Amino acid sequence: MDERNSSETMQKFLGAFERQLDVKGRLALPPTYRARFGAGCYLTLGADSSIEVFTAEAFDAEAERMELREARREISLDRLRAFSARAIPAEPDGQGRISLDERLRRHARLELKGPVMVFGRLDRVEICSVERYERSMAAGEQDYTEGATPDHS
């Protein structure tokens, strides 16, 4: 394997982890993800009742993509506003925990002291309820079983 491919593989967020929110709404990131976020990350609304977690570089790229999509009228200005207004910078504490504010928790239907799923989605991390994760995985595995091809539009 050449170095470029090895480096690209290491840059992706992979795997799934069940975690627990604490009473203050903090979530311990899996150790395999912590190094990628360094001193900070960005949290924002995700699709299908989730929270998306980006590195600073990935957040900048996503923000630019959203701006372009809004300029082409592929998404509404309201969606762009929600993305940017609900985005918050987060700094993992010494134990690798990030705080999920009430609005993000409500969007993702997460309860304090409740279980959550944290999983890689290649260029970002998603946080959601266990039920939503299981539903999504079942649908995705069904797509594989049926031989469905992804929509690349």
Buried (B, 14 or more C-beta within 10 A) or exposed (E): EEEEEEEEEEEEBEEEBEBEBEEEBBBBBBEEBBEBBEEEBBBBBBEEBBBBBBBBEBBEEBBEEBBEBBEEEEBEEEBBEBBEEBBBEBEBEEEBBBBBBEEBBEBBBBEBEEBBBBBBBEBBBBBBBEEBBEEBEEEEEEEEEEEEEEEEE
